[in-house]
Amino acid sequence: MKFLAVLGRLSDISLAELSALFGDSVKKISPNLAVFDSESEPDINRLGGTLKLGKLINCSPVDYLIGLDSKDNEIHKIVLGVSDYSRGARRQKSNAEAMRIKKILSRKGKSVRVLANSAAELSTATSHHNQMGEKPGHVEFLMVGREWYVLLGVQNITNYAKRDQARPARDAKVGMLPPKLAQILINLCGDLKAGARILDPFCGTGVLLQEASLMGYKVYGTDLSERIIDYSEKNLKWLADNAKTFKKSEVKNDLTLEVGDATEHKWQKKIDAVACETYLGAPMSLPPAEIKLKEQKAECSRIISGFLKNLAGQIEPNVPVALAVPAWLRPNGHYERLDILDGIDDMGYNVVKLNHLSQEDMLYYRDGQIVAREIIVLRKK
Ligand SMILES: C[S@@+](CC[C@H](N)C(=O)[O-])C[C@H]1O[C@@H](n2cnc3c(N)ncnc32)[C@H](O)[C@@H]1O
């Protein structure tokens, strides 16, 4: 089956996430679109970097809508959206297509409400709030040239915000790993077996553990700070109690938490993948002076390299390691990175290149953010 992904703001990182899961079939077809093949329907709720996910239909949109009746009994009321992602697409054409479909269906006795476009495509928020692709009869088509895809799902911005902001134990100093980025890091480890155990050795308040546990993985978190380990414990309990908000099935917490320095800790359980936001240095609201930057780089390098050396002796060959490490905004607008990859070969890791992307493309940041995150994907040799 062929799928279409509307990529998130940092489209190269979204592309890398899809490539780690769906391999060479992933092709970028425009700055914010990718297509890929998969034997089963992917779940958009597990894809942090994809805004909308569509499946290619091999019939006209009208036939598709008529075909819905036999599958879901009879649908009397259709809410219809048309998003045109073709090059040079215009709002007028999307609206005209939607009205054309409505007219044909009206003649067949169907009641259709069209979502009016304010651009060639419906925004993620409009699609989400109208439950497109989620509620029976709420159907959005995604057009790309002559191909029509039906929307399978749109990023659930409400749930991401809840998972970010409603957790009981938060700490602004430790930073806030966005749940979407936590999912991306987990997915960059590739297609893991259900029930695999994921280690986060800098687990902080547990965002990554939370997302991995929602995705059905066993989670193992360690952190230098005892206080922060208590925070992770509270947050994972909150997640288990509130799992129904985020997932249809229960969340079984297979959770191990330990206090430990990542540069010397001996992890007690078998580790199938490592995904983490490492120590990012001091929080900053202005670009650091040269001397401060030098000091921060040295401290972060010591901890992250120390951790990678310690880990290498404790995981099996081919175990994936996805990291978010710091990079600092300079007055010239560029980000200065750590030199972690320089010694990576000697430490016993290969760097994973995804979809021919260069390491330069793997930066995650909001406009003007002082400490960005560089994404690094490795495999133990
Ligand atoms: C950027 S925070 C990670 C935040 C985390 N992603 C979350 O969800 O809250 C980095 C964490 O690394 C921890 N840390 C710093 N040095 C460490 C070390 N040597 N070993 C283990 N943890 C360390 C800090 O206590 C902090 O919780």
The ligand as an ORCA input file, in Angstrom:
! r2SCAN-3c Opt
* xyz 0 1
  C      17.947     17.706     29.397
  S      17.598     16.775     30.781
  C      16.601     15.483     30.142
  C      15.159     15.818     30.290
  C      14.272     14.682     29.963
  N      14.280     14.379     28.546
  C      12.851     14.901     30.465
  O      11.939     14.311     29.884
  O      12.625     15.594     31.430
  C      19.079     16.021     31.179
  C      19.059     15.145     32.399
  O      20.343     14.578     32.510
  C      20.617     14.396     33.891
  N      22.080     14.222     34.014
  C      23.059     15.145     33.975
  N      24.264     14.558     34.055
  C      24.054     13.230     34.115
  C      24.880     12.082     34.200
  N      26.203     12.197     34.228
  N      24.308     10.869     34.239
  C      22.973     10.741     34.206
  N      22.126     11.778     34.145
  C      22.658     13.001     34.084
  C      20.008     15.588     34.569
  O      19.712     15.297     35.930
  C      18.754     15.824     33.729
  O      17.641     15.216     34.310
*
